């Protein structure tokens, strides 16, 4: 049984990975980019603040002068006579530098005797189209570089910020659009500014009634598609319409609506009967809570799900 690999693994687990890791620390940088940058595909200029080996002292912390006696070899050849007419060169420690190889040591001012200096390294990165919400790029060798260690890497993570209008789901875009009741019934014609600055004119089809929370799609107005197997260059844009109802209407307008809209079925109950009650709808006020108990949170969630336009009946 070979005990050398198991002994090495046991030693590494006790001492830790830091003892065996001869690599400097990485530089980790988080960069926020807009959805428009991802749509267009832009270049991003960044600056990496690196700690690198001092170029003046080569990481020693001091500037050394080579010994003139041994020329940095730390030894001298001493000529010794063995017998008359015959000599032998015997290596010995240099007496000028005492075996160090350097005659003098001066303080390194650029690194303040630390051996490491700070450096700003500018880089330029391409933000590809259709970059995911979290995209990481590793630049090998552009991290910190400490003496007697290999340079680390620069790990840059791009985070796509949320857009005030569009929400991204894969290659598709989603948005909410408020429209008036007249637009929902009689036809819609409006415009939307796209991520590349174009003005997109939106028209509904004749006779198409946009109900509250209805969704319509515009093909080819989504995010760019860079997949090699995709046959479409862009995704789709989905618009969810929120119909804004008027707070009140004039009587003549109501009469015209009744003449042109489907007639509602009136209540056929006999209001004179004792088992029939009549309720009148009033506007809901969330600040007025009567007879509330431990199920308050349940009612709050229920009312919130129904939306702000909820109305309740009081008998």
C-alpha positions as CSV (number, residue, x, y, z in Angstrom):
1,X,0.0,0.0,0.0
2,X,1.4,3.4,-1.0
3,X,1.1,5.8,2.0
4,X,2.6,8.9,0.3
5,X,-0.6,10.2,-1.4
6,X,-2.7,9.6,1.7
7,X,-0.1,11.3,3.9
8,X,-0.1,14.3,1.6
9,X,-3.9,14.6,1.7
10,X,-3.9,14.3,5.4
11,X,-1.2,17.0,5.8
12,X,-3.1,19.3,3.4
13,X,-6.4,18.9,5.3
14,X,-4.6,19.8,8.6
15,X,-2.5,22.8,7.4
16,X,-5.1,24.2,5.0
17,X,-5.3,25.2,1.4
18,X,-3.6,28.5,2.1
19,X,-0.3,26.8,2.7
20,X,-0.4,25.1,-0.7
21,X,-1.9,28.0,-2.6
22,X,0.9,30.1,-4.2
23,X,-1.5,32.5,-5.9
24,X,-2.2,36.1,-5.0
25,X,-5.7,37.4,-4.2
26,X,-8.2,38.0,-6.9
27,X,-9.8,41.3,-7.6
28,X,-13.6,41.1,-7.5
29,X,-15.6,43.9,-9.0
30,X,-19.4,44.2,-9.3
31,X,-20.6,46.4,-12.2
32,X,-24.1,47.5,-12.8
33,X,-25.3,47.9,-16.4
34,X,-28.6,49.2,-17.8
35,X,-31.0,47.1,-19.8
36,X,-30.4,49.5,-22.7
37,X,-26.7,48.7,-22.7
38,X,-27.5,45.0,-22.9
39,X,-30.0,45.6,-25.7
40,X,-27.5,47.6,-27.8
41,X,-24.3,45.9,-26.7
42,X,-21.8,48.5,-25.5
43,X,-18.2,48.8,-24.3
44,X,-17.5,49.4,-20.7
45,X,-14.3,51.1,-19.4
46,X,-13.2,50.0,-15.9
47,X,-10.2,50.6,-13.7
48,X,-8.7,47.8,-11.6
49,X,-6.9,48.9,-8.4
50,X,-4.1,46.3,-8.2
51,X,-1.4,45.7,-5.7
52,X,1.6,44.6,-7.7
53,X,5.3,43.9,-7.1
54,X,7.4,47.1,-6.9
55,X,9.4,47.5,-10.1
56,X,12.2,49.4,-8.3
57,X,13.1,46.8,-5.6
58,X,11.5,43.8,-7.2
59,X,9.5,43.1,-4.1
60,X,12.4,43.2,-1.6
61,X,11.4,46.4,0.0
62,X,14.9,47.8,-0.4
63,X,17.3,48.6,-3.2
64,X,20.4,46.5,-3.1
65,X,23.8,47.2,-4.6
66,X,25.7,44.2,-6.0
67,X,28.9,43.3,-4.1
68,X,31.9,44.3,-6.2
69,X,34.0,41.5,-4.7
70,X,31.8,38.5,-5.6
71,X,29.6,40.2,-8.2
72,X,26.5,38.8,-6.5
73,X,27.7,35.2,-6.5
74,X,28.2,35.3,-2.6
75,X,31.4,33.3,-2.9
76,X,35.0,34.0,-3.8
77,X,37.7,31.7,-5.2
78,X,40.7,31.7,-2.9
79,X,44.0,30.7,-4.6
80,X,45.9,28.3,-2.3
81,X,49.4,26.9,-3.0
82,X,49.3,23.1,-2.6
83,X,53.0,22.6,-3.2
84,X,55.7,24.7,-5.0
85,X,54.5,25.6,-8.4
86,X,51.0,24.2,-8.0
87,X,47.9,26.2,-6.8
88,X,44.3,25.3,-6.2
89,X,41.2,27.5,-6.1
90,X,39.0,26.9,-3.1
91,X,35.5,28.6,-2.9
92,X,34.8,30.4,0.3
93,X,32.2,32.9,1.5
94,X,32.7,36.4,0.3
95,X,34.3,38.5,3.0
96,X,33.1,41.8,1.5
97,X,29.3,41.0,1.7
98,X,29.5,38.1,4.2
99,X,27.8,35.8,1.7
100,X,24.8,38.0,1.0
101,X,25.8,39.0,-2.6
102,X,25.1,42.7,-2.0
103,X,27.3,45.4,-0.7
104,X,24.7,47.9,0.5
105,X,21.0,48.1,1.2
106,X,19.0,51.3,0.6
107,X,15.4,52.1,1.5
108,X,12.9,51.8,-1.4
109,X,10.9,55.0,-1.4
110,X,8.3,54.1,-4.1
111,X,6.9,51.2,-2.0
112,X,7.9,52.5,1.4
113,X,9.9,49.3,2.1
114,X,6.8,47.1,1.6
115,X,7.7,45.6,-1.7
116,X,4.2,46.2,-3.1
117,X,2.8,49.3,-4.9
118,X,-0.7,50.3,-5.9
119,X,-1.4,50.5,-9.6
120,X,-4.5,51.6,-11.6
121,X,-4.9,49.3,-14.6
122,X,-7.5,50.5,-17.1
123,X,-9.4,47.9,-19.1
124,X,-12.2,47.9,-21.7
125,X,-14.8,45.1,-21.8
126,X,-17.5,44.4,-24.3
127,X,-21.1,44.0,-23.0
128,X,-22.5,41.4,-25.4
129,X,-26.1,41.6,-26.5
130,X,-28.5,39.4,-24.5
131,X,-26.2,39.4,-21.5
132,X,-27.9,37.5,-18.7
133,X,-29.1,39.2,-15.5
134,X,-25.9,38.1,-13.7
135,X,-22.8,37.6,-16.0
136,X,-19.3,36.9,-14.8
137,X,-16.1,37.4,-16.7
138,X,-12.7,36.1,-15.4
139,X,-9.5,37.9,-16.6
140,X,-6.6,35.7,-15.8
141,X,-3.5,37.3,-14.4
142,X,-5.0,40.8,-13.8
143,X,-5.6,40.4,-10.1
144,X,-3.2,41.3,-7.3
145,X,0.5,40.3,-7.7
146,X,2.4,39.8,-4.4
147,X,6.1,39.0,-4.1
148,X,7.0,35.3,-4.5
149,X,3.5,34.5,-5.6
150,X,1.6,34.0,-8.9
151,X,-0.7,36.9,-10.0
152,X,-4.4,36.5,-9.2
153,X,-7.3,36.9,-11.5
154,X,-9.8,39.8,-12.0
155,X,-13.4,38.5,-11.5
156,X,-15.9,41.0,-12.9
157,X,-19.6,40.4,-12.4
158,X,-22.2,42.4,-14.4
159,X,-25.6,42.9,-12.9
160,X,-28.4,44.2,-15.2
161,X,-30.4,46.9,-13.4
162,X,-34.2,46.9,-13.4
163,X,-35.7,49.1,-16.0
164,X,-38.5,51.5,-15.0
165,X,-40.7,50.4,-17.9
166,X,-39.6,47.0,-19.2
167,X,-39.2,43.8,-17.3
168,X,-37.1,41.1,-18.9
169,X,-37.9,37.4,-19.1
170,X,-35.4,35.6,-21.2
171,X,-35.6,37.2,-24.7
172,X,-39.0,38.7,-24.1
173,X,-39.9,42.1,-22.7
174,X,-43.0,42.8,-20.5
175,X,-44.5,46.2,-19.7
176,X,-47.7,47.7,-18.1
177,X,-49.6,50.4,-20.0
178,X,-52.5,52.4,-18.5
179,X,-55.2,53.4,-21.0
180,X,-58.5,55.2,-20.7
181,X,-61.8,53.5,-21.0
182,X,-62.5,55.2,-24.3
183,X,-59.3,53.7,-25.7
184,X,-60.2,50.3,-24.5
185,X,-63.6,50.4,-26.1
186,X,-63.1,52.5,-29.2
187,X,-59.5,51.7,-30.2
188,X,-56.0,52.5,-29.0
189,X,-53.2,54.4,-30.7
190,X,-50.2,55.4,-28.5
191,X,-46.5,55.2,-28.6
192,X,-43.7,53.6,-26.5
193,X,-40.0,54.5,-26.5
194,X,-37.9,51.3,-27.1
195,X,-34.6,50.5,-25.5
196,X,-32.7,51.8,-28.5
197,X,-34.5,55.1,-28.5
198,X,-37.0,54.4,-31.3
199,X,-40.6,55.5,-31.1
200,X,-42.9,52.5,-31.4
201,X,-46.4,53.3,-32.5
202,X,-49.0,50.9,-31.0
203,X,-52.4,50.5,-32.6
204,X,-55.2,48.0,-31.6
205,X,-57.1,46.1,-34.3
206,X,-60.5,47.5,-35.2
207,X,-63.2,46.0,-33.0
208,X,-60.6,44.6,-30.5
209,X,-61.8,45.6,-27.0
210,X,-59.0,45.7,-24.4
211,X,-60.4,44.3,-21.2
212,X,-58.7,45.2,-17.8
213,X,-55.4,43.2,-17.5
214,X,-55.6,41.9,-21.0
215,X,-52.3,41.2,-22.7
216,X,-51.3,41.8,-26.3
217,X,-48.0,40.9,-28.1
218,X,-45.8,42.7,-30.6
219,X,-43.5,40.3,-32.4
220,X,-39.8,41.2,-32.8
221,X,-39.7,44.0,-30.3
222,X,-38.0,42.0,-27.5
223,X,-34.4,41.5,-26.6
224,X,-31.8,40.4,-29.2
225,X,-31.3,36.7,-29.5
226,X,-27.7,35.5,-29.9
227,X,-28.3,31.8,-29.7
228,X,-26.8,30.1,-32.7
229,X,-29.8,27.7,-33.2
230,X,-32.4,30.5,-33.0
231,X,-34.1,31.5,-36.2
232,X,-35.4,34.8,-34.8
233,X,-33.2,37.8,-34.2
234,X,-35.4,39.3,-31.5
235,X,-37.9,38.2,-28.9
236,X,-41.4,39.6,-28.4
237,X,-42.8,42.5,-26.4
238,X,-45.9,41.8,-24.2
239,X,-48.0,44.6,-23.0
240,X,-50.5,44.3,-20.1
241,X,-53.2,47.0,-20.2
242,X,-54.7,48.5,-17.2
243,X,-58.0,50.3,-18.0
244,X,-58.5,53.5,-16.1
245,X,-62.3,54.0,-15.4
246,X,-63.7,57.5,-15.0
247,X,-64.7,58.5,-11.5
248,X,-68.1,59.8,-12.7
249,X,-70.1,60.4,-15.9
250,X,-72.7,62.9,-16.9
251,X,-76.3,61.7,-17.2
252,X,-76.5,62.3,-21.0
253,X,-73.3,60.2,-21.4
254,X,-74.8,57.4,-19.4
255,X,-77.9,57.4,-21.5
256,X,-75.8,57.2,-24.7
257,X,-73.8,54.3,-23.2
258,X,-77.0,52.5,-22.3
259,X,-78.3,52.8,-25.9
260,X,-75.1,51.4,-27.4
261,X,-73.9,48.9,-24.8
262,X,-75.5,45.5,-23.9
263,X,-78.4,46.0,-21.5
264,X,-77.7,44.6,-18.0
265,X,-80.1,42.2,-16.5
266,X,-82.0,44.0,-13.6
267,X,-82.6,42.4,-10.2
268,X,-85.9,40.6,-10.3
269,X,-86.3,40.1,-6.6
270,X,-89.4,41.4,-4.8
271,X,-87.9,44.0,-2.4
272,X,-91.2,44.0,-0.3
273,X,-90.5,40.5,1.0
274,X,-89.0,40.1,4.4
275,X,-86.2,37.7,3.3
276,X,-84.9,40.2,0.7
277,X,-82.6,43.0,1.7
278,X,-81.1,45.8,-0.3
279,X,-77.4,46.8,-0.2
280,X,-75.9,50.0,-1.6
281,X,-72.3,50.1,-2.9
282,X,-70.1,52.8,-1.3
283,X,-66.4,53.5,-1.9
284,X,-64.1,51.4,0.2
285,X,-61.9,53.2,2.8
286,X,-59.0,51.1,4.0
287,X,-58.6,53.2,7.2
288,X,-62.1,52.2,8.4
289,X,-61.8,48.7,9.9
290,X,-64.7,47.5,12.0
291,X,-64.8,44.3,14.1
292,X,-61.2,43.3,13.3
293,X,-59.6,40.5,15.1
294,X,-56.6,38.2,14.8
295,X,-57.4,37.5,11.1
296,X,-56.5,41.1,10.1
297,X,-53.5,40.0,8.1
298,X,-55.7,37.6,6.1
299,X,-58.1,40.3,5.2
300,X,-55.2,42.7,4.3
301,X,-53.8,40.2,1.8
302,X,-57.2,39.5,0.4
303,X,-58.0,43.2,-0.2
304,X,-54.5,43.8,-1.6
305,X,-55.0,41.0,-4.1
306,X,-58.3,42.4,-5.3
307,X,-56.6,45.7,-6.2
308,X,-57.2,49.4,-5.3
309,X,-60.6,49.6,-7.1
310,X,-62.4,47.3,-4.7
311,X,-65.9,48.3,-3.5
312,X,-67.9,46.7,-0.8
313,X,-71.6,46.6,0.1
314,X,-72.9,47.7,3.5
315,X,-76.4,46.7,4.6
